[in-house]
């Protein structure tokens, strides 16, 4: 049996070694915990810095190409949720501070203003954006930024109408065009904004008079989209239509030979060049107030408004660029320059309800 005199020091030594080992383990654990605590937020932050989340009511093939290019150049992934503008705005309201959205894209100045008035947006502060986009194509508070514009023009049959017969939107109510005008339904936001612009420029009474006169001259009950109006012209249903210019560009460059044929059969006329100018609406983006990736969101706006991206937008989708440095496709150059309405795009939202009321009152279905 071991002598007690020797056993006590031995047990003491063993305990000391155990305590040291325990301290080392605890120190290692503490260090690991500290390092993990430091690195984990960093990793999370890095992950967050590598994405931007977009709620988009603007869904064109060129947009996907642009997002891919942005990711390739920056390493920032673009996550997109598509939907109708009104539905996306309601979703943003419901989500509040917990929303994952960083940007809201849509195709109408009035809708952008609705998002602003709902308190969903914040200013996008960037000298690059200010350089890329002229002031008149940005919200006064920079809460939304224009990405492109589209003119809503008179499109006519080249076989049955001479351009010198055309002049203004108001002339579409002339008896000469009775039974010859085509337009999509009043539910179209494009038409609602067109009428809203007339309310802003000419007052409610004249806007109502125009809507009533237009309805009286319709070739058929409004139906379909802008492409369908062009097809109806080609089919002889009517001679004139109100359309956005970029649809003509898309048809002329379609993979469908029939659409190309329709596009070739119609001409574009920019109305009201001697008066208020042709109605122009805007496609734009707003920075979400509760964005979690604000820096990345601003970077994406800077990219989308840059000359290279703007050239892609106009060459692929035939919209007019907001950046003057973008290179126009030959088709848009062939249309020539035109005078555009000079209005605050936010007014399109202000007068939207009144425009719908007038359409209902005048029988614009």
C-alpha positions in Angstrom: 0.0 0.0 0.0 1.3 3.5 -0.9 2.5 5.6 2.0 0.0 8.5 2.8 3.0 10.8 2.9 3.6 10.2 -0.8 -0.1 9.9 -1.8 -1.1 13.4 -0.7 1.4 15.2 -3.0 0.6 12.9 -5.8 -3.2 13.7 -5.5 -2.4 17.4 -5.3 -0.4 17.2 -8.5 -3.1 15.3 -10.3 -5.7 17.9 -9.2 -3.4 20.7 -10.3 -3.0 19.2 -13.8 -6.7 18.7 -14.0 -7.4 22.3 -13.1 -4.8 23.5 -15.6 -6.3 21.4 -18.3 -9.8 22.6 -17.4 -8.6 26.2 -17.5 -7.0 25.6 -20.9 -10.1 24.1 -22.2 -12.2 26.9 -20.8 -9.8 29.5 -22.2 -9.8 27.7 -25.6 -13.6 27.6 -25.4 -13.8 31.3 -24.5 -11.4 32.1 -27.3 -13.3 30.1 -29.7 -16.5 31.7 -28.5 -15.0 35.1 -28.9 -13.6 34.4 -32.3 -16.9 32.9 -33.4 -18.8 35.9 -32.0 -16.6 38.2 -34.0 -16.5 36.1 -37.2 -20.1 35.1 -37.3 -21.4 38.7 -37.6 -18.7 39.4 -40.2 -19.8 36.3 -42.2 -23.4 37.4 -41.9 -22.5 40.9 -42.9 -20.5 39.6 -45.8 -23.4 37.5 -46.9 -25.8 40.4 -46.7 -23.4 42.5 -48.7 -23.6 40.0 -51.5 -27.3 40.3 -52.2 -30.0 42.8 -53.1 -33.7 42.0 -53.1 -36.0 43.5 -55.7 -39.8 43.6 -55.8 -40.6 44.1 -59.5 -43.7 45.0 -61.4 -41.5 45.5 -64.4 -40.7 42.1 -66.0 -38.8 42.2 -69.3 -36.2 39.9 -70.7 -33.6 42.6 -70.6 -34.0 43.1 -66.9 -32.8 39.5 -66.2 -29.8 40.1 -68.5 -29.0 43.3 -66.6 -29.2 41.6 -63.2 -26.9 38.8 -64.4 -24.4 41.4 -65.6 -24.5 43.3 -62.4 -23.9 40.1 -60.4 -20.9 39.2 -62.7 -19.4 42.7 -62.2 -20.0 43.1 -58.5 -20.5 39.7 -57.0 -23.9 40.9 -55.6 -26.7 38.5 -56.2 -30.0 40.0 -57.3 -33.1 38.2 -55.9 -36.3 39.2 -57.7 -40.0 38.8 -56.7 -42.3 39.6 -59.6 -45.9 40.8 -59.1 -48.5 43.4 -60.0 -47.5 46.9 -58.6 -50.6 47.3 -56.4 -50.1 43.8 -54.9 -46.4 44.5 -54.2 -47.2 47.8 -52.5 -49.7 46.1 -50.3 -47.2 43.4 -49.5 -44.6 46.0 -48.5 -47.2 47.6 -46.2 -47.9 44.3 -44.5 -44.2 43.3 -44.1 -43.3 46.7 -42.6 -39.8 46.7 -41.0 -39.5 42.9 -41.6 -39.6 43.2 -45.4 -36.7 41.6 -47.2 -37.2 44.1 -50.1 -34.5 46.6 -51.0 -35.9 48.0 -54.2 -39.4 48.5 -55.8 -39.5 48.6 -59.6 -42.6 49.6 -61.6 -43.7 51.1 -64.9 -45.7 54.2 -64.0 -44.9 57.5 -62.3 -48.2 57.5 -60.5 -47.5 54.1 -58.9 -44.1 55.3 -57.8 -45.7 58.3 -56.2 -48.2 55.9 -54.5 -45.4 54.0 -52.9 -43.8 57.3 -51.8 -47.0 58.6 -50.3 -47.5 55.3 -48.4 -44.1 55.9 -46.7 -42.5 52.9 -48.2 -39.5 54.7 -49.8 -36.5 56.7 -48.8 -34.1 59.0 -50.7 -31.4 57.3 -52.8 -28.4 59.6 -52.2 -25.8 59.2 -54.9 -23.8 61.6 -57.0 -23.6 58.9 -59.7 -27.4 58.6 -59.9 -27.7 62.4 -60.0 -25.2 62.5 -62.9 -26.9 59.6 -64.8 -30.5 60.8 -64.5 -31.7 64.4 -65.2 -33.7 66.0 -62.4 -37.0 66.0 -64.3 -36.8 62.2 -64.4 -36.3 61.8 -60.7 -38.6 62.4 -57.7 -37.9 65.8 -56.2 -36.8 64.0 -53.0 -35.0 61.3 -54.9 -37.3 58.6 -53.5 -37.7 57.2 -56.9 -35.4 57.3 -60.0 -36.4 56.9 -63.6 -35.0 53.9 -65.5 -36.6 54.5 -68.9 -39.5 56.4 -70.6 -42.1 55.4 -73.1 -44.2 57.7 -75.3 -47.9 57.0 -75.7 -48.5 57.9 -79.3 -51.0 57.5 -82.2 -50.3 54.5 -84.3 -52.0 54.4 -87.7 -52.5 52.1 -90.8 -49.9 53.0 -93.4 -52.4 51.9 -96.1 -55.4 53.9 -95.0 -54.1 57.0 -93.1 -51.6 59.6 -94.1 -49.5 61.1 -91.3 -50.5 64.6 -92.4 -54.0 63.8 -91.4 -53.0 63.5 -87.8 -52.3 66.2 -85.3 -53.4 65.9 -81.6 -54.9 63.6 -79.1 -57.9 66.0 -79.1 -58.4 65.4 -82.9 -59.1 61.7 -82.2 -62.6 62.9 -81.1 -63.2 64.5 -84.5 -66.1 63.1 -86.6 -63.6 62.2 -89.3 -62.4 59.3 -87.1 -65.8 58.0 -86.0 -65.7 54.2 -85.8 -61.9 54.1 -86.6 -60.1 54.5 -83.2 -58.8 51.5 -81.1 -57.6 51.6 -77.5 -57.2 49.1 -74.7 -59.6 49.1 -71.7 -59.9 51.7 -69.1 -58.4 49.2 -66.6 -55.0 49.8 -68.3 -52.8 51.9 -66.1 -51.3 53.4 -69.3 -54.6 54.9 -70.3 -55.4 56.0 -66.7 -52.1 57.9 -66.6 -52.7 59.4 -70.1 -56.0 60.8 -68.9 -54.4 61.9 -65.6 -51.9 63.9 -67.7 -54.8 65.7 -69.5 -56.4 66.5 -66.1 -53.1 68.1 -65.0 -52.6 70.0 -68.2 -56.2 70.9 -69.3 -58.4 70.5 -66.3 -61.1 68.0 -65.4 -63.8 69.3 -67.7 -61.7 69.1 -70.9 -60.4 65.7 -69.9 -63.9 64.4 -69.5 -64.9 66.0 -72.8 -62.0 64.2 -74.5 -62.8 60.8 -73.0 -66.4 61.1 -74.0 -65.4 62.1 -77.6 -62.9 59.2 -77.8 -65.5 56.6 -76.7 -67.9 57.9 -79.4 -65.3 57.3 -82.1 -64.2 53.8 -81.0 -64.1 51.0 -83.6 -65.0 48.4 -81.0 -65.4 47.9 -77.3 -61.9 48.3 -75.8 -60.1 45.0 -75.3 -56.6 43.4 -75.3 -53.2 45.0 -74.8 -51.3 47.4 -77.0 -50.2 44.6 -79.4 -53.8 43.7 -79.9 -54.6 47.2 -81.0 -51.9 47.0 -83.7 -53.2 43.6 -84.8 -56.7 45.1 -85.1 -55.4 47.8 -87.3 -53.7 45.3 -89.5 -57.0 43.3 -89.6 -58.9 46.4 -90.7 -61.0 46.7 -87.5 -59.9 50.3 -87.1 -57.4 52.7 -88.6 -55.9 54.4 -85.5 -54.8 53.2 -82.1 -53.2 54.7 -78.9 -50.1 52.7 -78.1 -46.8 52.9 -76.3 -43.9 53.2 -78.8 -41.8 50.3 -77.4 -44.5 47.8 -78.3 -44.0 48.7 -82.0 -40.3 48.1 -81.5 -40.9 44.7 -79.9 -43.2 43.7 -82.7 -40.8 44.7 -85.5 -38.1 42.6 -83.8 -40.3 39.7 -82.8 -39.5 36.1 -83.5 -43.1 35.8 -84.8 -43.2 36.6 -88.5 -46.9 37.7 -88.2 -46.0 40.2 -85.5 -43.2 41.6 -87.7 -45.7 41.9 -90.5 -48.1 43.8 -88.3 -45.4 46.1 -87.1 -44.4 46.9 -90.7 -48.0 47.8 -91.6 -48.3 50.6 -89.0 -46.7 54.0 -88.5 -45.9 56.1 -85.4 -47.1 59.6 -84.9 -46.1 61.9 -82.0 -49.2 64.0 -81.3 -49.5 67.5 -79.8 -46.1 68.7 -81.0 -47.4 72.3 -81.4 -49.1 72.3 -78.1 -48.5 70.4 -74.8 -46.4 67.6 -76.3 -46.7 63.8 -76.5 -47.6 62.0 -73.3 -44.6 60.2 -71.8 -44.6 57.9 -68.8 -41.7 56.6 -66.7 -40.5 53.3 -65.6 -38.6 53.7 -62.4 -37.2 52.3 -59.1 -37.6 53.3 -55.5 -35.3 52.5 -52.5 -37.3 50.8 -49.8 -37.3 52.6 -46.4 -36.7 49.4 -44.5 -34.0 48.1 -46.9 -31.5 45.8 -45.2 -29.0 46.1 -48.1 -29.1 49.8 -48.8 -25.6 50.1 -50.2 -26.1 47.3 -52.6 -29.5 48.7 -53.6 -27.9 52.0 -54.4 -25.2 50.3 -56.4 -27.8 48.5 -58.5 -29.6 51.8 -59.2 -26.3 53.3 -60.2 -25.6 50.4 -62.5 -29.1 50.4 -64.1 -28.9 54.1 -64.8 -25.3 53.9 -66.2 -24.7 54.4 -70.0 -24.0 50.7 -70.7 -27.1 49.4 -68.9 -29.2 52.1 -70.5 -28.0 51.2 -73.9 -29.0 47.6 -73.3 -32.5 48.7 -72.1 -33.2 50.8 -75.2 -31.6 48.3 -77.7 -33.4 45.3 -76.2 -36.7 46.8 -75.1 -37.0 49.9 -77.4 -37.8 52.2 -74.5 -36.2 55.6 -74.3 -33.2 55.8 -72.0 -33.0 58.3 -69.1 -29.2 58.6 -69.5 -28.3 60.9 -72.4 -25.0 59.0 -72.9 -26.9 55.8 -74.0 -26.7 54.8 -77.6 -30.1 54.6 -79.3 -30.9 51.7 -81.7 -31.4 52.7 -85.3 -35.2 52.1 -85.0 -35.6 54.8 -82.4 -33.3 57.1 -84.3 -35.6 56.7 -87.3 -38.6 57.9 -85.3 -36.8 61.3 -84.8 -37.0 63.6 -81.9 -40.2 64.8 -80.4 -41.6 67.2 -77.8 -42.7 65.5 -74.6 -45.3 66.7 -72.1 -43.7 68.6 -69.2 -45.5 67.4 -66.1 -44.6 66.2 -62.7 -44.9 62.4 -62.9 -46.1 62.3 -59.4 -49.3 63.9 -60.6 -50.2 60.8 -62.5 -50.9 59.2 -59.2 -52.6 62.2 -57.7 -55.2 62.3 -60.5 -55.5 58.5 -61.0 -58.8 58.1 -59.0 -60.3 61.1 -60.9 -59.3 59.6 -64.2 -61.0 56.3 -63.4 -64.1 58.2 -62.3 -64.2 60.1 -65.7 -63.6 56.9 -67.7 -66.5 55.2 -65.9 -68.7 58.3 -66.4 -68.0 58.5 -70.1 -68.5 54.8 -70.8 -64.8 53.9 -71.4 -65.0 50.2 -70.6 
